[in-house]
Amino acid sequence: MPKERRRGPKREKEEKPWQKKLRKKVCIFCKDKAAYVDYKDVTLLRKFISDRGKIRARRVTGNCSQHQREVASAVKNAREMALLPYTAR
């Protein structure tokens, strides 16, 4: 005969002070209704590159999948044209 498991009283979900409610990030290109991502706009592209020189992920930047692909190709083109460095200094 299996043992009956005792369960305590149901706890309501309580907010913990160290947990924040996360807000979904919005794609800045969709918000501004940009037609395309320009590889020559180096100041904009630097926002999507980490301090190590890597392209930041979608979940970090908040881009939609289409614009994340365009950002990745724009960063690669800018690196090829020597507008952006391949590695951090």
RODO-248169 format. One record per residue (C-alpha): x, y, z. Coordinates in steps of 0.25 Angstrom, whole numbers, padded with zeros to 4 digits, always signed. Example, Ala and Ser with C-alpha at 12.3 -4.5 7.8 and 13.67 -1.06 7.14 Angstrom:
<pts>
+0049-0018+0031/+0055-0004+0029/
</pts>
This chain:
<pts>
+0000+0000+0000/+0006+0013-0004/+0009+0024+0006/+0000+0036+0005/+0008+0049+0003/+0005+0060+0012/+0004+0074+0006/+0005+0087+0013/-0005+0098+0011/-0004+0104-0003/+0004+0116-0004/+0000+0128-0012/+0010+0133-0022/+0017+0144-0014/+0026+0154-0020/+0041+0153-0016/+0048+0166-0014/+0060+0162-0023/+0051+0158-0034/+0047+0168-0044/+0036+0167-0054/+0042+0166-0068/+0037+0175-0079/+0038+0169-0093/+0048+0177-0101/+0043+0183-0114/+0051+0183-0127/+0056+0197-0129/+0055+0196-0144/+0041+0191-0144/+0037+0203-0135/+0044+0213-0144/+0039+0206-0156/+0052+0205-0162/+0053+0200-0176/+0067+0193-0175/+0079+0193-0166/+0090+0201-0172/+0104+0196-0170/+0110+0210-0170/+0103+0214-0158/+0114+0210-0148/+0108+0217-0136/+0096+0209-0137/+0103+0196-0140/+0112+0198-0128/+0099+0196-0119/+0098+0182-0124/+0113+0178-0122/+0118+0173-0108/+0131+0179-0102/+0138+0166-0107/+0134+0169-0121/+0123+0158-0122/+0109+0161-0128/+0099+0161-0117/+0087+0151-0117/+0073+0154-0120/+0069+0152-0105/+0079+0162-0101/+0076+0173-0111/+0061+0171-0113/+0061+0170-0128/+0051+0162-0136/+0057+0151-0144/+0057+0158-0157/+0064+0170-0152/+0074+0162-0144/+0078+0155-0157/+0080+0169-0164/+0088+0174-0152/+0097+0162-0153/+0100+0163-0168/+0101+0178-0166/+0112+0176-0155/+0119+0166-0164/+0119+0176-0176/+0124+0187-0167/+0135+0178-0162/+0139+0175-0176/+0139+0189-0180/+0148+0193-0167/+0137+0201-0161/+0136+0192-0149/+0148+0184-0143/+0147+0169-0142/+0152+0168-0128/+0151+0177-0116/+0164+0186-0113/
</pts>
